[in-house]
Amino acid sequence: MIQAILTDIEGTTSSISFVKEVLFPYARQHLADFIKNNREMPEVKHWLEETRKEVQQPTLDENGVIDVLIKWIDQDKKITPLKALQGLIWEAGYKNQDYQGHIYPDAVEHLKRWKENNLKLFVFSSGSIKAQKLLFTHTAFGDLTSLFSDYFDTTIGAKQQVESYQAIAQQLGISPEQILFLSDIIGELDAAKAAGMQTTCLVREETLHNNCEHPQVRNFNELVIS
């Protein structure tokens, strides 16, 4: 019996186009100025150092670090220092009301219903926990962060690694087979299934996948929780 739902964000609860056409370009446009204006902020200094460690260049200057981060954005890399810095930049954008976090109406409806039915709800996204909370705080439906009991990002492990889902289940204290993982990425679903979780693939903006081992639905209305 399902006790908890672990959900991805991009392509699952929220539009891929919002992330790729709004958030990513905003972060790319503002990255250099943000770093130059906030270089003494402890959190920013930490992630700049983590970027240097990632590329194994401890003496890389600030402009070099910015170039690396821009390159990662252009390559859509899921690297923790980049995601953390993007989260800080997006926070400023949300506060300035430059945009609102997108979430599908069917996702809002069902997340609220599941919460009322005492299902535990969790998020696992490649975006930083800060970025996840910002998105769910600033939506057209109001602040939705109270729906979720916890959030996970790549600090617990990569999204296509079995060990990440094992670690999440262990941290939650819930048997993997009692957790349903929702995502639009088959590699992530494969990893979750290998860890013992139940899985469902969202195909909101795509055609159904051939030879997919996971149940497929087009939206949350088609999900059956048992």
N, C-alpha and C positions, 0 to 999 in steps of 0.2 A: 504493500500500500504506500502511495506517495505521501511523504511527510514534508518534503521541501522541494521548492523549485529554484534552480540556479539558472539565471538567464544572461545571455550575451546582450549587448546593446545594439550595435550597428547592424542593421539588416534584420533585427529581431524585434526589439521594442521600438526602435527608432529608424528613421530613413537613412540609408547609405548616403544619399545625396546631401543630407544636412551635414554629415561629417565631412564628406569629400569636397563639397562645393561651398560650405560656409566655414566650418571650424578649421580645416587644414589650411585653406588660403589665408584666413585671418591670422593664424599663428605664424605662417611663413612671412607675411607682410610685416608683422610687428616684432618678430623674434630679435633682430639685431638691436633695435631701439630699447626693447624691454631689458635685454641683458646689459646694455651699456648704462641704462638708467637705474638698474637694480643690482649691479655687480657686487655690492657690499651686503646685500641681504643674505643671511646665513643659508637659507634654503637654496637660493640661486647659486651661491658659491659651491655648495655641496654638489649640486647636479652638474656644474661645469667641471668639477674635479672628477666626477664619475664618468663624464664624457671622455676626458683625457685618459682615464683608466681603460675605458672600453676600446679605444683606438691605440692603446699602449704608447701614448705620446705625452708623458708627464710634463714636458716643458712647452707644450703647444700654447701659443698666445691666444688672447681672447678672440681675435678675428679668425684665427684658425679653427677654434672651437665652434664659432658661429657658422663657418663654412661647412664643417662636419654635420652640424645639426640641420642646416638647410638641405644638404645632400640626403640625409636620412628622411626628411620630410618628402622630398621629391621621389625617393625610392619606397615610400610608405613602410619604413622600417618600424617594427614593434620593439623598440629598445627603451628600457626603463628611463634613463635620463631624459631622453627626448619627450616621452609621454608626460613626465613630471613637469618639465618646463612648459610644454603645451598647456597643461592644466593651469599653471599660474597665469599664462597669457589669456587663456579663455576666461578665467575668473574676472579679469579686468574687463573683458568684452561683455560678459553678462552684467556686471555692475554698471557699465555704461549703457546698458540696454541696446547694445548694437545688434542683438539677436536674442531669440528664445530657444530653449532646448526643444527639439522636436520629439514627440512620442505619438505613436499611432493611437487613435481613440479606442480601438479594440483592445489594445494592450492595457490602457488605463482601466477600462471596464473590468477586465478579467483579473488584473493584479489586485484591484480593490476587492473583488468577489472572493478570490483565493485567500486574501488576508482575513476577510470576515469569516471564512470557513476554517480559520486556524492553520492554514498552510504557512510554513515559514518561507520567506522570499529572500533570495540572495542574488547578487550581481557578480559576474566574472567577465571582465572586459580587458582588452589590451590597453585601453586608456587608463590613466592613473585614477586612483580612488577619488582624488580631488576633482578630476574632470567628470567622473561618473556622478558624484554628488551635485556638482554644479548643474549638469544637464537636467537631473531630476528635480532640482530646486526651482529652476527658472523655466517652467513650461506654461503653455496656454491653459493648462488644467490646474495650475497652482503648484505648490510645493508637494512633491510626491515622495520625498526621501523617507518619510515615516513608514512607508509600505515595506521597506527592506530592513531585515535584521542585521545584515552585514554586506560588505563590499570586498571584492578581491580584484587585484590587478597582477601584472607580471612579476611583482616582487615575490609572489608565491610560486612562480614558475611559468614557463611558456604555455600558451593556450593549446598547443598541439602535443604536449607531453603528458603521458599517462600519470606521471608522478604529481603533476599539478592538481589533478582531480582527486587523487588519493589523499594529498595533503589537505585539500579543502574539506573532504568528507571527515577526515580525522579531526580537523579543527572544529568542525560543526558538531562532532559527536553523533553523527547520523550515519547509518549504514548506507553505503553507496547505492544499493538497489532500491532504497527509499527516496532517492533524489532524482528528479527529472531535470535534465539539462537541455536548454533550448538555445539553438544557434542556427546561423545560415551557412556555416563553414563545415564541410564534411570532415576535414582533418581534425577539427576540434571535437566533433561528435564522436569520431572514431576513438579518440583518446579517452573521452569520458566513458564511452561504452566499455573500453578495455579496462577501465578502473572499476567497472561494475555498476555504473549509473544507467538509468533509463534515459533515452534520448529522443528528441524530435527535431526535425529539420524544418526551419522556416524558409519558404521560397516566395517571399512577398513580391520581389521585383525580378524574378527569373522564371524560366520554365522548369518543370519538374526534372529532377536528376534521374538519369538512367542508371541502373545497377546500384542504387543507393540502399544501404542496409538499414537505414533509419526511417521511421515513419515520417511522412512529409505532409505539411499543412501550409496553406497560403496565409493564414492569419490566426490569431488567438481564438477566434470563434470556432475554428475547426478542431481545437485541441480537446481531447477527452482525458480527464484526469481520473485515475482509478487507484 
